[in-house]
């Protein structure tokens, strides 16, 4: 795949309006405007066949809440074009947790990413026959799948060439090397008694690089011991 080619996102959502402002704002909005990626929104309610355009129903066997019906979701997905390398993702708390390695994979391995946003108490289990991957934002429950869908789009698109001005900066961000980012400062050199570390004002690039690396290691060990252990394992392998 040509890395400069546009990546297509198809979002199956009951609330297309949710995406209007975020998809037009900031670096993400500029990237979409330049065609670095494209986002298509499709509403499963448009594919409901009854006069009330019903997309949910009670679960068999009883239980609290409603489930999204399979027919409108299948029809929505099947209405989409099929690109050569396509991933169909269901946003669900039961999926793998979003991570930087996942974003990198989605950025490079696919031409088309379909995101199915759940609602109510979830989706009919048969929807999983459409799905190639389940993804979660974290170990908590939200009111809708649109929030994690937008997070995934943002995380992937920012890795596309042309989205971030200085592409080299992506190599040194948190989670790219299993280390958190180092502390950063700007002017003024002193603010309310807090001073910028002297080494950052020294002009000694080697000393600055070492200080930053040490800070990354210390910060990760203190704040994310799980990442620190993974980093240590990689150093020893």
C-alpha positions as CSV (number, residue, x, y, z in Angstrom):
1,X,0.0,0.0,0.0
2,X,1.2,3.5,-0.8
3,X,1.5,5.1,2.6
4,X,0.4,8.4,1.1
5,X,-2.9,6.9,-0.2
6,X,-6.1,7.9,1.6
7,X,-7.4,5.6,4.3
8,X,-11.2,5.2,4.2
9,X,-13.2,5.0,7.5
10,X,-16.9,4.0,7.3
11,X,-18.7,4.7,10.6
12,X,-22.0,2.9,11.2
13,X,-23.7,5.1,13.7
14,X,-27.2,6.1,14.9
15,X,-25.9,9.6,15.6
16,X,-24.0,11.0,12.6
17,X,-24.3,14.5,14.1
18,X,-22.0,13.5,16.9
19,X,-19.0,13.6,14.5
20,X,-19.7,16.9,12.8
21,X,-17.6,19.2,14.9
22,X,-14.7,16.9,15.8
23,X,-14.2,15.9,12.2
24,X,-13.9,19.5,11.2
25,X,-11.6,20.7,14.0
26,X,-7.8,20.9,14.5
27,X,-5.3,18.6,12.7
28,X,-7.9,16.0,12.1
29,X,-10.1,18.3,10.3
30,X,-7.2,19.6,8.2
31,X,-6.1,16.1,7.4
32,X,-9.6,15.1,6.2
33,X,-9.8,18.3,4.2
34,X,-6.6,17.4,2.4
35,X,-7.7,13.9,1.7
36,X,-5.2,12.2,3.9
37,X,-8.1,10.1,5.1
38,X,-11.8,10.1,4.5
39,X,-14.7,9.4,6.8
40,X,-18.1,8.3,5.6
41,X,-21.0,8.1,8.1
42,X,-23.8,5.6,7.5
43,X,-26.9,5.4,9.7
44,X,-28.4,1.9,10.2
45,X,-31.8,3.5,10.9
46,X,-31.8,4.3,7.1
47,X,-31.9,0.6,6.5
48,X,-34.7,-0.3,8.9
49,X,-37.6,-1.8,7.0
50,X,-40.6,-1.2,9.3
51,X,-42.6,2.1,9.3
52,X,-41.1,3.2,12.7
53,X,-37.5,2.6,11.4
54,X,-36.9,0.5,14.5
55,X,-33.3,-0.5,15.2
56,X,-33.5,-2.0,18.6
57,X,-35.6,-4.7,20.4
58,X,-35.9,-6.6,23.7
59,X,-33.4,-9.4,24.3
60,X,-34.5,-13.0,24.1
61,X,-34.6,-14.6,27.5
62,X,-35.4,-11.3,29.3
63,X,-33.0,-8.8,30.8
64,X,-32.6,-5.1,31.2
65,X,-32.5,-2.7,28.3
66,X,-32.6,-3.1,24.5
67,X,-30.3,-4.6,21.9
68,X,-29.5,-3.2,18.5
69,X,-31.1,-5.5,15.9
70,X,-28.8,-7.3,13.4
71,X,-30.7,-6.5,10.1
72,X,-30.1,-2.7,9.9
73,X,-26.4,-3.2,10.8
74,X,-25.9,-5.9,8.2
75,X,-27.7,-3.8,5.6
76,X,-25.6,-0.7,6.4
77,X,-22.3,-2.6,6.2
78,X,-23.3,-4.4,3.1
79,X,-24.2,-1.1,1.4
80,X,-20.6,0.0,1.6
81,X,-17.9,-0.6,-1.1
82,X,-15.4,-3.3,-0.4
83,X,-11.8,-2.2,-0.6
84,X,-9.0,-4.8,-0.9
85,X,-7.8,-4.7,2.7
86,X,-10.8,-4.1,5.0
87,X,-11.2,-4.3,8.7
88,X,-14.6,-4.4,10.4
89,X,-14.4,-3.2,14.0
90,X,-17.1,-3.4,16.6
91,X,-16.5,-0.8,19.4
92,X,-17.3,-2.8,22.6
93,X,-16.0,-3.1,26.2
94,X,-15.3,-6.7,25.4
95,X,-12.7,-5.9,22.8
96,X,-8.9,-5.5,22.9
97,X,-7.9,-2.2,24.5
98,X,-6.8,0.6,22.1
99,X,-3.1,1.1,22.0
100,X,-0.4,2.8,20.0
101,X,0.6,-0.5,18.4
102,X,-3.0,-1.1,17.3
103,X,-3.1,2.4,15.7
104,X,0.1,1.7,13.9
105,X,-1.3,-1.6,12.5
106,X,-4.5,0.0,11.4
107,X,-2.6,2.8,9.8
108,X,-0.4,0.6,7.6
109,X,-2.3,-2.7,7.1
110,X,-5.7,-1.5,5.8
111,X,-7.3,0.5,3.0
112,X,-10.7,0.6,4.7
113,X,-11.8,0.5,8.4
114,X,-15.5,0.1,9.2
115,X,-16.4,1.1,12.7
116,X,-19.7,-0.2,14.2
117,X,-20.9,1.9,17.1
118,X,-23.0,0.1,19.6
119,X,-25.8,1.6,21.7
120,X,-28.3,0.5,24.4
121,X,-27.2,-2.7,26.0
122,X,-25.1,-3.7,22.9
123,X,-25.7,-5.5,19.7
124,X,-27.2,-8.8,18.7
125,X,-24.5,-11.4,18.9
126,X,-25.0,-12.3,15.2
127,X,-23.5,-9.0,14.3
128,X,-20.1,-10.6,15.1
129,X,-20.3,-12.6,11.9
130,X,-19.6,-9.2,10.2
131,X,-16.8,-8.3,12.5
132,X,-13.1,-9.0,12.1
133,X,-11.9,-7.2,15.3
134,X,-13.5,-6.0,18.6
135,X,-11.9,-2.9,20.2
136,X,-12.5,-1.2,23.5
137,X,-11.5,2.3,24.8
138,X,-10.8,0.9,28.2
139,X,-12.2,-1.1,31.1
140,X,-15.3,1.0,31.6
141,X,-18.7,1.4,30.0
142,X,-19.9,4.4,28.0
143,X,-23.3,5.4,26.7
144,X,-22.3,4.9,23.1
145,X,-19.7,3.6,20.7
146,X,-19.2,7.0,19.0
147,X,-16.7,8.2,21.6
148,X,-14.2,5.3,21.1
149,X,-14.8,5.4,17.3
150,X,-13.8,9.0,17.2
151,X,-10.8,8.2,19.4
152,X,-9.7,5.5,17.0
153,X,-10.1,7.7,14.0
154,X,-8.0,10.5,15.6
155,X,-5.3,8.1,16.8
156,X,-4.9,6.5,13.4
157,X,-5.2,9.6,11.2
158,X,-2.5,11.5,13.1
159,X,0.0,8.8,12.1
160,X,-0.7,9.4,8.4
161,X,1.9,11.3,6.5
162,X,1.0,15.0,6.2
163,X,-1.2,15.1,9.4
164,X,1.5,16.1,11.8
165,X,3.9,18.8,10.6
166,X,7.1,17.3,12.1
167,X,6.9,13.6,11.4
168,X,10.1,12.9,13.4
169,X,8.2,14.0,16.5
170,X,6.0,11.0,16.3
171,X,9.0,8.7,16.9
172,X,9.6,10.1,20.4
173,X,6.1,10.3,21.8
174,X,4.7,8.5,24.8
175,X,4.0,4.8,24.1
176,X,6.1,4.6,20.9
177,X,9.0,3.1,22.8
178,X,7.1,1.9,25.9
179,X,8.3,5.0,27.8
180,X,6.2,8.0,28.8
181,X,7.2,11.5,27.5
182,X,9.8,13.6,29.3
183,X,8.9,16.9,31.1
184,X,8.8,19.9,28.7
185,X,9.1,23.6,29.4
186,X,8.8,26.9,27.5
187,X,9.3,30.5,28.3
188,X,9.5,32.1,30.9
189,X,12.5,30.5,32.5
190,X,11.0,31.2,35.9
191,X,7.3,31.2,36.8
192,X,6.0,31.7,40.4
193,X,9.3,30.4,41.7
194,X,9.4,27.3,39.5
195,X,12.5,27.2,37.3
196,X,13.2,25.5,34.0
197,X,15.9,22.8,34.7
198,X,19.3,24.3,34.1
199,X,20.3,21.5,31.7
200,X,17.6,22.5,29.2
201,X,19.1,26.0,29.0
202,X,22.7,24.8,28.8
203,X,22.9,24.3,25.0
204,X,24.6,20.9,25.7
205,X,22.6,18.7,23.4
206,X,24.1,15.4,24.6
207,X,23.4,16.3,28.2
208,X,19.8,17.4,27.3
209,X,19.2,14.1,25.5
210,X,20.5,12.1,28.5
211,X,18.4,14.1,30.9
212,X,15.3,13.5,28.8
213,X,16.0,9.8,28.6
214,X,16.5,9.6,32.3
215,X,13.3,11.5,33.0
216,X,11.4,9.2,30.7
217,X,12.6,6.1,32.5
218,X,12.0,7.6,36.0
219,X,8.5,8.9,35.0
220,X,7.5,5.6,33.5
221,X,8.7,3.5,36.4
222,X,6.8,5.7,38.8
223,X,3.6,6.3,36.9
224,X,3.2,3.2,34.7
225,X,5.2,0.2,36.1
226,X,3.5,-2.0,33.6
227,X,5.0,-0.1,30.7
228,X,8.3,0.1,32.6
229,X,8.5,-3.7,32.9
230,X,7.7,-4.1,29.2
231,X,10.5,-1.6,28.4
232,X,12.9,-3.5,30.6
233,X,12.0,-6.7,28.9
234,X,12.7,-5.2,25.5
235,X,16.1,-3.9,26.6
236,X,17.1,-7.4,27.8
237,X,15.8,-9.2,24.7
